[in-house]
Amino acid sequence: MVVLKDRPFLQGDVELDLGHISITNHTFEKAGRFKSDPTREVFVNVMDIDVKQVKIDYNQKQCQITPPFDIKVQYEALNYTP
């Protein structure tokens, strides 16, 4: 749970419940990363971030700002070339 102070003229806090977070990482070979040599295979790192049941409430759950939602992000970065 992350608690953020709202605007100075309001008394309540914004509460961010991050739910369940899963982060996985794997490396694999992939071709087509370079336009100059599309057949060249390179290694890439892929990070999968999966967050379930994120909620945003206000003032100790007196008001629900958003209903629970999920976030899925896949980040791919070049590792090195063979």
N, C-alpha and C positions, 0 to 999 in steps of 0.2 A: 504494500500500500504506500503510495506517495501522496503526501499532503502538501498542497500549494496554497499560499496565501492569495486570496482574491484581491480585488481592487481595494484601496485603502478605506474607502467610505462604506464598505460592506463588512459585516461582522463574521460571516462564515468562511469556511475554507473549501477549496476544490479538492476532492479526493479521487485519485486515480488508482484503481485496483488493476494491476497488470495480469491477473489471472494465472494461467499455466503457460510457462515459456519453455519451448524446446528448441535447442540450437544443435544442428549437426553440420559436419564439414566433411567433404570428400574431394579427392583429386582424380581427374581423368584426362585422357588424351582427346583432343578435338581438332578437326581440320577446319579451314575457312576463316580463321581469325585475322589473317592478313590479306588484304586485297591484292597486293603485289604478288603473292604466292599462295593461292587458295588451297593448294594440295598439301602444303606444309602443316604437319601436325605439331601441336604445342600442348603442354600440360596446363590445365586451369584448375584453380581451387574454387569450389562451389560451397557457399554457406547458406543453409536453409534455416530460416528463422520462422517459427510457427508459434503464435501467441493466441491462446483461446480464452474467451470470456473476459475481455477487457471491459471495464465499467468506469464511467465517470459520474460521480455523485457530488452533491453540494451540501455543506453544513451537516455533517454526520448523518448522511443518507436520508435527510429530510426531503431532498429533491433529486430525482434522477435526471442528469443532463443528457445521457445517452443510454439506450438499452445495451445490454451486453453484445459485443461484436468480436469477430476474429480477425487476425492480421496474419498474412503469409507473405514473406519476402524471400526471394532467392537472389543472392549476390554472387556474381561470377567475376573472378580476377585472374589475369594471366600469371602463371607461376614461373615457368621457364620453358625453353625450347630444347628438344633432344638434339 
